[in-house]
Amino acid sequence: MSKKILILNGSPRKNGNTAALAGAFADGAREAGHTTTSFALRELDIHPCFGCFGGGKDPHSPCVQKDGMERIYPAYREADILVLASPMYYWNFSGQLKCAFDRLFAVAECNAGYANPRKDCVMLMAAEGADKDNFEPVLHYYEALLRHMGWKNLGTVLAGGVLAVGDILGKPALEEARQLGKSLR
């Protein structure tokens, strides 16, 4: 059964290592018959959450702020799978991804008890550090996030040792990302 997949690329680099991971994943997913929609968050004017609890009045435009999130909300509502793609910034997601993810709360505000829509999730991450311990803080956050959201983790691809643009080329992480996308059912 074909899935609708939303990829949020939180990298500030246009053609960086995170974009390569996301592209490989999307190629595999499309190869398996899924539909992908991808947003390079650096291209959208997305403001931080106000914490106003003023959203949720219009499911098609759930937030009181009208900015780049207006393009993401429809794809998020329809998506079966959300892909969080980010470079590691201080052992967490980039600010671009965190800001956009925080703003998804406006969708939960449309539901009784602020219930989040049920999604499956994938994490793709590029980082300078290559040892397993390097990814521990972000993996802990990601797992806790999914637990609290009630979402299922479909997989992670962690590409260490890739700092400069293009460092990921020829690395096994690209094929891992493609295979993960291809494996989704």
C-alpha positions, 0 to 999 in steps of 0.5 A: 500500500502506497504511503504519503511521506513528508520529509522536513530537511532542517539543514541550512545548507542547500546541497549538504550532507543532510540533503543527500541523505534525504534525497537517497531516502526519497529515491528509495521510497519512490522506488517502492511506490510511495509518494514523497513531499519534501521541504527544505526548511531554510527556504521557508520563512518560519517563525518560532512558536508564540506559545499562545495556545491560539491555534486550532481554530481552522484545520487548514490554517491551524496557527495564528501565525501566517508564514512558511508553515502554511505550506507544510500543514497540508502535507503534514495532515495527509502524511502517513510518515514524517521524516526528520532530516537534520544535521547534528547541532550541539547534539540535537536537531538543527534550529530550523527543524526544531522550530518547524516541529514546534509549530506542528503543535497548532495541528494538535490544537485542532483536536480534543486534549491536544491529541497529535495526529498518529504518524510513523517517523524516520530520522536521518542525521548527518554529523561531524562526530562518527562514534556511536556515543556522539549520537546518544543525546539526539537518539534519546531525544528522538525516542522520547519524542516519539514515545510522547507523540505516540508515534512509531519509529520506522528507522534511523540513519546516522551518518557520522564523519561528514562535516564538509559539503559532499563528505557523505558521497560514497559513504554507506549511509546513502545506501542505508537511507535509500534502502530504508525508504525502499523497505517501507510498507 
